[in-house]
Amino acid sequence: MEKLLFIQTGFGVDVHGQDVTKAAVRAVRHAIYHNSMPGIQALLPNQDLNNMVVHVKLAVPIDKENVDFDAIKELIPYGTVQVSVIDGGMLTTSGIFLEDKSDKNDLMYIVNASVETGY
């Protein structure tokens, strides 16, 4: 990325089911869904939203190999999206095992996201 314009952060939790992608999707949504960048188009080369570069960084506590990068990329409507996963986030107890919620154990996955936008 040549020029970094915005950084948005968020976190997501999967309380039951131990689905790291679900937690990651929620983290990215948390980062981007409460923001508006009305002036970004004017800042991009040729004022084209497709020239935007978005780097999504996910801090994941476990099961990093199970993150569905395509599911993350689908959340970003414009530009080129890059996704990377690093160690981080949090793994903690939900306090209860619910078989009907597809729990494998009583753990919840917490993922942190940083969504960097530029060109």
BALUMGU-778736 format. One record per residue: residue in three letters; x, y, z of N, C-alpha, C in turn; residue number from 1. Coordinates in steps of 0.02 Angstrom, whole numbers. Layout:
// residues N
+---------+--------+--------+--------+--------+--------+--------+--------+--------+--------+-----+
| residuo |   n.c1 |   n.c2 |   n.c3 |  ca.c1 |  ca.c2 |  ca.c3 |   c.c1 |   c.c2 |   c.c3 | num |
+---------+--------+--------+--------+--------+--------+--------+--------+--------+--------+-----+
|     Ala |      X |      Y |      Z |      X |      Y |      Z |      X |      Y |      Z | NUM |
...
+---------+--------+--------+--------+--------+--------+--------+--------+--------+--------+-----+
***
This chain:
// residues 119
+---------+--------+--------+--------+--------+--------+--------+--------+--------+--------+-----+
| residuo |   n.c1 |   n.c2 |   n.c3 |  ca.c1 |  ca.c2 |  ca.c3 |   c.c1 |   c.c2 |   c.c3 | num |
+---------+--------+--------+--------+--------+--------+--------+--------+--------+--------+-----+
|     Met |     43 |    -58 |      0 |      0 |      0 |      0 |     45 |     62 |      0 |   1 |
|     Glu |     35 |    103 |    -49 |     75 |    164 |    -57 |     56 |    218 |     -6 |   2 |
|     Lys |     -9 |    227 |      5 |    -33 |    281 |     48 |    -89 |    254 |     93 |   3 |
|     Leu |    -78 |    255 |    158 |   -128 |    233 |    207 |   -173 |    292 |    224 |   4 |
|     Leu |   -238 |    283 |    218 |   -286 |    338 |    230 |   -326 |    329 |    294 |   5 |
|     Phe |   -350 |    269 |    307 |   -393 |    256 |    365 |   -375 |    190 |    397 |   6 |
|     Ile |   -384 |    186 |    463 |   -379 |    123 |    499 |   -440 |    118 |    543 |   7 |
|     Gln |   -475 |     62 |    537 |   -533 |     48 |    578 |   -520 |    -16 |    616 |   8 |
|     Thr |   -541 |    -19 |    679 |   -529 |    -79 |    719 |   -594 |   -106 |    747 |   9 |
|     Gly |   -594 |   -171 |    761 |   -653 |   -201 |    789 |   -637 |   -268 |    820 |  10 |
|     Phe |   -687 |   -297 |    853 |   -678 |   -364 |    880 |   -742 |   -403 |    869 |  11 |
|     Gly |   -735 |   -469 |    865 |   -792 |   -512 |    856 |   -785 |   -574 |    898 |  12 |
|     Val |   -842 |   -602 |    918 |   -842 |   -659 |    962 |   -888 |   -713 |    933 |  13 |
|     Asp |   -865 |   -775 |    937 |   -910 |   -832 |    926 |   -915 |   -866 |    994 |  14 |
|     Val |   -972 |   -858 |   1027 |   -981 |   -884 |   1095 |   -992 |   -960 |   1094 |  15 |
|     His |  -1028 |   -984 |   1044 |  -1043 |  -1056 |   1039 |  -1029 |  -1081 |    969 |  16 |
|     Gly |   -997 |  -1138 |    965 |   -984 |  -1169 |    901 |   -910 |  -1169 |    881 |  17 |
|     Gln |   -871 |  -1127 |    913 |   -799 |  -1125 |    901 |   -782 |  -1115 |    827 |  18 |
|     Asp |   -815 |  -1066 |    796 |   -805 |  -1051 |    725 |   -764 |   -987 |    719 |  19 |
|     Val |   -700 |   -995 |    703 |   -655 |   -937 |    701 |   -674 |   -889 |    644 |  20 |
|     Thr |   -701 |   -915 |    589 |   -722 |   -870 |    535 |   -781 |   -827 |    557 |  21 |
|     Lys |   -828 |   -856 |    593 |   -885 |   -817 |    618 |   -861 |   -760 |    662 |  22 |
|     Ala |   -814 |   -773 |    706 |   -786 |   -720 |    749 |   -749 |   -668 |    708 |  23 |
|     Ala |   -711 |   -690 |    657 |   -674 |   -644 |    614 |   -721 |   -600 |    574 |  24 |
|     Val |   -773 |   -628 |    546 |   -822 |   -589 |    508 |   -854 |   -536 |    554 |  25 |
|     Arg |   -870 |   -555 |    614 |   -900 |   -508 |    661 |   -850 |   -453 |    679 |  26 |
|     Ala |   -787 |   -469 |    684 |   -736 |   -419 |    699 |   -729 |   -368 |    643 |  27 |
|     Val |   -729 |   -392 |    581 |   -723 |   -346 |    524 |   -786 |   -303 |    518 |  28 |
|     Arg |   -843 |   -334 |    527 |   -906 |   -295 |    525 |   -906 |   -241 |    580 |  29 |
|     His |   -883 |   -259 |    639 |   -879 |   -211 |    694 |   -835 |   -152 |    674 |  30 |
|     Ala |   -781 |   -167 |    639 |   -734 |   -114 |    619 |   -763 |    -68 |    566 |  31 |
|     Ile |   -801 |    -95 |    519 |   -821 |    -54 |    461 |   -893 |    -31 |    461 |  32 |
|     Tyr |   -937 |    -63 |    498 |  -1008 |    -49 |    491 |  -1031 |     13 |    529 |  33 |
|     His |   -989 |     43 |    568 |  -1009 |    103 |    605 |   -971 |    164 |    579 |  34 |
|     Asn |   -947 |    159 |    518 |   -906 |    213 |    490 |   -932 |    231 |    420 |  35 |
|     Ser |   -918 |    292 |    402 |   -931 |    314 |    333 |   -870 |    354 |    312 |  36 |
|     Met |   -849 |    342 |    251 |   -790 |    378 |    224 |   -811 |    416 |    161 |  37 |
|     Pro |   -853 |    467 |    168 |   -880 |    501 |    110 |   -829 |    535 |     65 |  38 |
|     Gly |   -771 |    552 |     92 |   -721 |    586 |     52 |   -668 |    541 |     22 |  39 |
|     Ile |   -673 |    476 |     32 |   -620 |    432 |     10 |   -612 |    431 |    -66 |  40 |
|     Gln |   -667 |    434 |   -102 |   -662 |    430 |   -175 |   -619 |    486 |   -203 |  41 |
|     Ala |   -624 |    545 |   -175 |   -584 |    602 |   -198 |   -510 |    592 |   -184 |  42 |
|     Leu |   -493 |    550 |   -136 |   -423 |    539 |   -118 |   -389 |    484 |   -158 |  43 |
|     Leu |   -429 |    442 |   -191 |   -402 |    384 |   -227 |   -378 |    403 |   -297 |  44 |
|     Pro |   -329 |    367 |   -323 |   -308 |    379 |   -392 |   -367 |    375 |   -440 |  45 |
|     Asn |   -372 |    424 |   -483 |   -426 |    430 |   -532 |   -495 |    433 |   -500 |  46 |
|     Gln |   -497 |    448 |   -435 |   -560 |    452 |   -397 |   -603 |    390 |   -408 |  47 |
|     Asp |   -571 |    332 |   -411 |   -603 |    268 |   -426 |   -599 |    222 |   -365 |  48 |
|     Leu |   -657 |    203 |   -339 |   -659 |    159 |   -280 |   -625 |     91 |   -292 |  49 |
|     Asn |   -620 |     71 |   -355 |   -586 |      8 |   -370 |   -511 |     13 |   -363 |  50 |
|     Asn |   -484 |     74 |   -356 |   -413 |     83 |   -344 |   -395 |     81 |   -270 |  51 |
|     Met |   -445 |     71 |   -228 |   -434 |     66 |   -156 |   -400 |     -1 |   -141 |  52 |
|     Val |   -356 |      0 |    -92 |   -324 |    -61 |    -66 |   -345 |    -66 |      7 |  53 |
|     Val |   -369 |   -125 |     27 |   -391 |   -136 |     95 |   -352 |   -196 |    122 |  54 |
|     His |   -317 |   -184 |    177 |   -281 |   -239 |    209 |   -316 |   -254 |    275 |  55 |
|     Val |   -343 |   -315 |    279 |   -377 |   -337 |    339 |   -328 |   -381 |    379 |  56 |
|     Lys |   -313 |   -359 |    440 |   -269 |   -398 |    484 |   -312 |   -427 |    539 |  57 |
|     Leu |   -307 |   -492 |    549 |   -346 |   -527 |    600 |   -301 |   -558 |    652 |  58 |
|     Ala |   -313 |   -543 |    715 |   -277 |   -574 |    770 |   -322 |   -629 |    797 |  59 |
|     Val |   -300 |   -691 |    786 |   -341 |   -750 |    798 |   -308 |   -794 |    851 |  60 |
|     Pro |   -347 |   -819 |    901 |   -317 |   -856 |    955 |   -300 |   -929 |    939 |  61 |
|     Ile |   -336 |   -959 |    892 |   -329 |  -1031 |    878 |   -363 |  -1045 |    810 |  62 |
|     Asp |   -346 |  -1101 |    780 |   -377 |  -1122 |    717 |   -366 |  -1073 |    660 |  63 |
|     Lys |   -309 |  -1040 |    659 |   -295 |   -990 |    607 |   -303 |  -1019 |    537 |  64 |
|     Glu |   -288 |  -1083 |    529 |   -293 |  -1114 |    462 |   -365 |  -1121 |    440 |  65 |
|     Asn |   -413 |  -1111 |    485 |   -484 |  -1118 |    468 |   -518 |  -1053 |    449 |  66 |
|     Val |   -481 |   -997 |    451 |   -511 |   -933 |    431 |   -525 |   -935 |    356 |  67 |
|     Asp |   -587 |   -922 |    338 |   -608 |   -920 |    268 |   -595 |   -850 |    241 |  68 |
|     Phe |   -539 |   -843 |    205 |   -519 |   -778 |    178 |   -571 |   -750 |    130 |  69 |
|     Asp |   -603 |   -793 |     91 |   -654 |   -769 |     44 |   -713 |   -738 |     81 |  70 |
|     Ala |   -733 |   -767 |    137 |   -788 |   -739 |    177 |   -770 |   -669 |    203 |  71 |
|     Ile |   -707 |   -660 |    220 |   -685 |   -594 |    243 |   -684 |   -545 |    185 |  72 |
|     Lys |   -657 |   -565 |    129 |   -653 |   -521 |     70 |   -721 |   -498 |     46 |  73 |
|     Glu |   -771 |   -541 |     52 |   -839 |   -524 |     30 |   -869 |   -465 |     69 |  74 |
|     Leu |   -842 |   -451 |    127 |   -868 |   -396 |    168 |   -847 |   -327 |    142 |  75 |
|     Ile |   -796 |   -326 |    100 |   -769 |   -263 |     74 |   -793 |   -255 |      2 |  76 |
|     Pro |   -835 |   -205 |    -12 |   -867 |   -201 |    -78 |   -824 |   -174 |   -135 |  77 |
|     Tyr |   -769 |   -141 |   -120 |   -729 |   -109 |   -173 |   -655 |   -123 |   -164 |  78 |
|     Gly |   -619 |   -117 |   -218 |   -547 |   -119 |   -216 |   -517 |   -188 |   -211 |  79 |
|     Thr |   -453 |   -189 |   -197 |   -415 |   -251 |   -188 |   -410 |   -264 |   -113 |  80 |
|     Val |   -429 |   -324 |    -93 |   -429 |   -341 |    -22 |   -377 |   -394 |     -8 |  81 |
|     Gln |   -335 |   -379 |     41 |   -284 |   -427 |     65 |   -301 |   -445 |    137 |  82 |
|     Val |   -296 |   -509 |    153 |   -311 |   -532 |    221 |   -249 |   -566 |    249 |  83 |
|     Ser |   -232 |   -549 |    311 |   -178 |   -584 |    345 |   -201 |   -602 |    415 |  84 |
|     Val |   -173 |   -656 |    440 |   -191 |   -682 |    506 |   -128 |   -687 |    548 |  85 |
|     Ile |   -132 |   -662 |    610 |    -76 |   -666 |    656 |   -101 |   -696 |    722 |  86 |
|     Asp |    -55 |   -716 |    764 |    -73 |   -740 |    830 |   -100 |   -682 |    871 |  87 |
|     Gly |   -153 |   -696 |    908 |   -182 |   -644 |    951 |   -252 |   -662 |    970 |  88 |
|     Gly |   -292 |   -611 |    980 |   -361 |   -623 |   1002 |   -363 |   -653 |   1071 |  89 |
|     Met |   -416 |   -691 |   1084 |   -423 |   -721 |   1150 |   -465 |   -783 |   1146 |  90 |
|     Leu |   -446 |   -831 |   1185 |   -484 |   -893 |   1193 |   -502 |   -897 |   1267 |  91 |
|     Thr |   -567 |   -900 |   1281 |   -588 |   -902 |   1351 |   -652 |   -944 |   1357 |  92 |
|     Thr |   -671 |   -959 |   1417 |   -731 |  -1000 |   1426 |   -795 |   -960 |   1416 |  93 |
|     Ser |   -844 |   -993 |   1387 |   -910 |   -963 |   1383 |   -950 |   -977 |   1446 |  94 |
|     Gly |   -924 |  -1022 |   1486 |   -956 |  -1040 |   1549 |  -1007 |  -1096 |   1543 |  95 |
|     Ile |  -1020 |  -1118 |   1480 |  -1070 |  -1170 |   1471 |  -1058 |  -1207 |   1405 |  96 |
|     Phe |  -1070 |  -1271 |   1405 |  -1066 |  -1313 |   1345 |  -1138 |  -1326 |   1321 |  97 |
|     Leu |  -1152 |  -1305 |   1260 |  -1219 |  -1314 |   1232 |  -1215 |  -1357 |   1169 |  98 |
|     Glu |  -1232 |  -1419 |   1176 |  -1228 |  -1465 |   1119 |  -1274 |  -1443 |   1062 |  99 |
|     Asp |  -1333 |  -1416 |   1077 |  -1379 |  -1394 |   1025 |  -1354 |  -1332 |    987 | 100 |
|     Lys |  -1301 |  -1300 |   1010 |  -1270 |  -1243 |    975 |  -1206 |  -1265 |    939 | 101 |
|     Ser |  -1198 |  -1331 |    931 |  -1140 |  -1360 |    897 |  -1074 |  -1349 |    934 | 102 |
|     Asp |  -1078 |  -1339 |    999 |  -1017 |  -1331 |   1039 |   -976 |  -1396 |   1037 | 103 |
|     Lys |   -911 |  -1386 |   1029 |   -863 |  -1441 |   1034 |   -834 |  -1443 |   1105 | 104 |
|     Asn |   -838 |  -1385 |   1138 |   -813 |  -1376 |   1207 |   -847 |  -1313 |   1234 | 105 |
|     Asp |   -822 |  -1286 |   1289 |   -854 |  -1226 |   1318 |   -815 |  -1162 |   1302 | 106 |
|     Leu |   -774 |  -1163 |   1250 |   -733 |  -1105 |   1234 |   -768 |  -1057 |   1187 | 107 |
|     Met |   -753 |   -993 |   1195 |   -773 |   -942 |   1147 |   -711 |   -912 |   1115 | 108 |
|     Tyr |   -718 |   -895 |   1051 |   -662 |   -867 |   1013 |   -674 |   -792 |   1006 | 109 |
|     Ile |   -622 |   -753 |   1022 |   -624 |   -681 |   1014 |   -569 |   -661 |    965 | 110 |
|     Val |   -589 |   -626 |    912 |   -543 |   -606 |    859 |   -541 |   -530 |    856 | 111 |
|     Asn |   -482 |   -501 |    849 |   -473 |   -429 |    839 |   -459 |   -417 |    765 | 112 |
|     Ala |   -485 |   -361 |    739 |   -474 |   -344 |    669 |   -449 |   -272 |    663 | 113 |
|     Ser |   -403 |   -263 |    616 |   -381 |   -197 |    595 |   -393 |   -194 |    520 | 114 |
|     Val |   -433 |   -146 |    498 |   -448 |   -138 |    427 |   -415 |    -74 |    404 | 115 |
|     Glu |   -363 |    -82 |    364 |   -323 |    -25 |    340 |   -343 |    -10 |    267 | 116 |
|     Thr |   -359 |     53 |    254 |   -383 |     73 |    188 |   -338 |    126 |    159 | 117 |
|     Gly |   -321 |    118 |     97 |   -279 |    167 |     62 |   -276 |    150 |    -12 | 118 |
|     Tyr |   -217 |    163 |    -41 |   -206 |    146 |   -112 |   -133 |    133 |   -124 | 119 |
+---------+--------+--------+--------+--------+--------+--------+--------+--------+--------+-----+
***
